[in-house]
Amino acid sequence: MYKRVRRWAGDRRIATKIVSVSLVVTAIFTASGVVGLLNLRRLVAQQDREYRVNVVALARMTAVRSAVGLQQESVLSYILCTLT
């Protein structure tokens, strides 16, 4: 197979060889860009899911912790007021 490629390349002019190599490199970079864009789309979907699952839940847990803290403070204040 390599002999056929060498023979084909040997019969071509230098401009044809340069254009051929340029087209192959362009095809490789294009394929790499397409794969990168597809992976980027998947990454965005994963980040959106992480935000919805973890960050929103964390915000809700912070609100619950704050409410529990306020309730404990109110109970302690009530206990201290009734003792005096």
NORBELPE-V976052 format. One record per residue. N is the residue number from 1. D_CENTER is the distance of its C-alpha to the mean C-alpha in Angstrom with 1 decimal. Layout:
# NORBELPE-V976052
n=[N N]
d_center=[D_CENTER D_CENTER]
This chain:
# NORBELPE-V976052
n=[1 2 3 4 5 6 7 8 9 10 11 12 13 14 15 16 17 18 19 20 21 22 23 24 25 26 27 28 29 30 31 32 33 34 35 36 37 38 39 40 41 42 43 44 45 46 47 48 49 50 51 52 53 54 55 56 57 58 59 60 61 62 63 64 65 66 67 68 69 70 71 72 73 74 75 76 77 78 79 80 81 82 83 84]
d_center=[41.3 40.8 44.4 43.9 40.9 43.0 46.0 44.0 42.4 45.8 47.4 45.0 45.4 43.1 41.5 40.6 39.0 37.0 35.8 35.0 32.9 31.1 30.3 29.0 26.7 25.6 24.8 22.8 20.7 20.3 19.2 16.7 15.3 15.3 13.4 10.7 10.7 10.6 7.6 5.8 7.5 6.7 2.9 4.9 7.5 6.5 6.0 9.2 10.8 10.4 11.9 14.6 15.5 15.5 15.9 18.4 20.2 20.4 22.0 24.4 25.4 26.1 28.3 30.1 30.7 32.1 34.3 35.6 36.3 38.3 40.1 41.1 42.3 44.4 45.9 46.8 48.3 50.3 51.6 52.6 54.3 56.3 57.5 59.1]
